[in-house]
């Protein structure tokens, strides 16, 4: 997917692998990188390589990243959100 993205964007590409979703430091670094990429106006995509469905995200499928947001939940806790678009999905 990286090669195709490079051909369409004519820009340098970076790949971030988030193997262990419980590793807080790695999560923070990836989120920070996505936030910086958003601030620069870069196109962003994501995918799951594992074939299982995890939190509604299907494996082996690519998604467009629409935005990265810091929000406060109703308990006053900071929550990091990544808004993705499934080009094949249906609105429910």
Secondary structure, 3 states (H helix, E strand, C coil): CHHHHHHHHCCCCCCCCCCCCCCHHHHHHHHHHHHHHHHCCCCCEEEECCCCCECCECCCEEEEEEEEEEEECCCCCEEEEEEEECCCCCCC
